Amino acid sequence: MKDNNADYWKELLGDAYDEEIMKLLSEAQPEPDPGDTKSLSDLPPPPPQPRRPKEIGDAPTAKIPTDRPRAERPQKPAREQRPAREGKAPGAEGPEGPEGPGKGRPERPAKPCRDLPRQDKAPRQDKAPRKDGPAPEPRKPEDDFNLDFNFDEEYRDVPANSPIRPNRERRSGCLGGLLYATFIICVSLLIASLGWLAATDVLGFGNENEVVQVTIPKEYSISQVADILKDAGLIKYKSLFQLYARFSDADKKIVGGTYALNKNYDYRALVNGMTLRGGKRVEVEVTIPEGYTLKQIFQLLEANRVATEAELWAAAADYDFNYDFLDEATLGDKYRLEGFLFPDTYRFYMGDTPSRVINKMLSNFDSKFTEELKQRADELGFTVKEVVTIASLIEKEAGNDQERPTISSVIHNRLKSRDLKYLQVDATLYYAASRTGGEVSTSIESPYNTYLNPGLPPGPISNPGLSSIKAALYPEKTNYYYYALNKQGTHNFFKDYNSHAAFVQSDQYGG
């Protein structure tokens, strides 16, 4: 039987016949029962292999149409009954069987075993027909002998003519990983570089050892401070300094003014260097000449960048300085401090507070006008303000220190005189003109015009020095009531008007 089957397979398969494979197949098959007359073609087909889910790129497979009605489906041919091995099979008493007509399987006659598969046998189907579509085509005899070996499950559904290509993900994996690693390294280096640059600016590394001056306005914003520092070369990154200032409350610490800052300062030192306590404020030395008026002093201070003239005038008028020689009733009058800003050499902070600048000069006056001088004023019957007013007239009129007491005697003599009640001091005319903006004239309308108003003017016309103050308190004892300027820049003194008028008409007069 086996030899006949081998001849059959050789004739059927031809060159495709492989004796080793057929040997393996024959050994795997169980020995047929002697009573079993079934041929190899009667064996049930192998169970269908499970197929993997279709993936993208798989070749399309044909689908069995399911739109045919059930009535048109081909009926499965009746399968012949296998011959009973030892008698009849159970339930095969006849066409109708023990269960009635149509219930039992029809008896098929036993047929001799043949070497070749039967050609008249009804084709078998691989599986039951689908309920929702047409029945599959009948199996052909040669389908029972179609050997299908799936050696590579991965390419089972790839069409025969489709070229096999490596997976794109596997092919580009190394290159993608290399690019990703390169990107990570570049980003890390960039972040590290930016962090180093920021750290060097915050900590002041690598900057020059050079001191520069910066002026911070009284009313400032952190953005303005950052602009000033960057323009001076003290910082490089405005945004970074503003961020630091926000977290360190720099806007509450920095005080307007001019400071000396070093380029190698870190952010903390820069902020601390612009405060009142820890700041290195730039000082400027200013000498106030004797006889300067308030306006001249304020202009000089502004020229030296100590404070602006407008700020100084506002402080002089409205700031309540606590000194006994100042009259609180004059608060609001911007000229109320005239005569009390003592002339001297001072060191002021650049961009300093106006009230502090003025207070420094007032404090100096208070220390110079000692208790001895105050007692002398009481003896003469003058207030401190009146003494300073007389001293301001002397300061403006005297040509040298030697004639100060003599000029003081003329003023005191006129103040005591019943006939000469007008002082007629020319310096008061210039001061009146500076206050009113008019021309210098003996007829100028001003309370400071001593040609029209008797006695002392309302207040000092300049800020006198200590020599003039002492000359006002200790005048020389003379009988002079007149004096006139000579060509040497000093004065000639006279007891009567005729002598004075004669000198004025002479070529010795220097007025």
Summary of the structure (lengths in Angstrom):
residues: 511
radius of gyration: 62.9
end to end distance: 163.9
largest distance: 185.1
contacts: 1292
relative contact order: 0.06
helix: 41%
strand: 6%
